[in-house]
């Protein structure tokens, strides 16, 4: 969808031209232009809708200082009256006053300018929900007739990023992110269930299907079951395992592993690359071109951290298998760390999607049907790290833990606090189903592009009973 009238007359390209012209130091300029549309509903009726537009200009100046190269980064919202030259001057002052950057690296080659760099930003507006809104209305009517309440929201963001450098890099990328969440509650608010879906454009969102699924889950609450803490055979749907694998991915940095600070560190020194994490042929990969979860194909960052660097802006991204057929295959590595590391391995940047697959074909319904007694754990929340050396995480269950008996759901179970390491889970997963595009619950404000399978864990650790309802 083309951008709608935003009220700004100065183009992203003109901001970049002005910033490059004002620069007296080597510079990288980023412009992120974002259009957003959203719907919200509660108690079976739409409550708000809206659309927004914003544009951020980031100037990254590089100065030669004692001991190496320093970077000064200034990011600001940029309207028509924005003082571009003033922002560039501020970034240059910051660079000159900073110490040499630990993540400094040689400039990337400019390459051929992106053919679409001069194109306007892509956009979205409330019309993206043209098919969704009427379907929601029907879901509200049905829920009201049957004594249920529906809450939730839908959101669509389209961000166009422009990257330019003083030595000739010119790149553009469009990132489309969408999600819809449905929370169903009983009329007395004593029980709730949740479902969600990720989408790039809402043309593939099945609102009747989501409503039927959340209503089915809410119906299971008619038979409450109290269980004690313990280790239970547990089936995790794609969204639940996504929350755990995303955290395993976010902590998969080569530097921390090589310095002995992470679950990916080898006790004898170095990393666990090449070691088996699972006897199953599980692959965890990221690919900017993966159909349905496409993301930026080059590095775009306005800040440096242990696993990212402003010096790497524009670095091309391609498919990377982090775990391949059950074996740890790669870790995230900036260009600066790759140059310093004794491993001799190349720079590998973070990619904004995650795919887990092991060639399984079973649906979650088939996995439930094959369970004599166990739990279906639909949602995790309030996940926190306990121990980086083992990546032990703790968190709570939410909006639905269900008892499986003789292949059928027979009731809803009380909530638990869990303690699990996603890396350790890889070694204990006993079955992997069919991978599909999904939406996680805990991390979906930051990470919406995942393809995950349902999995079976024979001994998931429900450490204590939670009083949360």
Buried (B, 14 or more C-beta within 10 A) or exposed (E): BEBEEBEBEBBBBEBBBBBBEBBEBBBBBBBBBBBBBBBBBBEBEEEEBEBEBBBBBBBBBBBEBEEEBBBBBBBBEBBEEBEBEEBBBBBBBBBBEBEBBEBBBEBBEBEEBBEEBEBEBBBBBBEBBEEBBEBBBEBBEBBBEEEBBBBBBBBBBBBBBBBBBBEEBBBBBBBBBBBBBBBBBBEEEEBBBBBBBBBBEBEEBEBEEBBBBBBEBBBBBEEEBEBEBEEBBBBBBBBBBBBBBBBBBBBBBBBBBBEEBBBBBBEEEBBBBEEEBBEBBBBBBBBBEBEEBBBBBBBBBBEBEBBBBBBBBBBEBEEBBBBBBBBBBBBBBBBBBBEBBEBEBEBBBBBBBBBBBBEBEBBBEEBBEBBEEBBBBBBBBEBEBEEEEEBBBBBBBBBBBBBBEEBEBBBBBBBBBBBBBBBBBBBBBEBBBBBBBBBBBBBBEEBBBBBBBBBBBEEBBBBEBBEBE
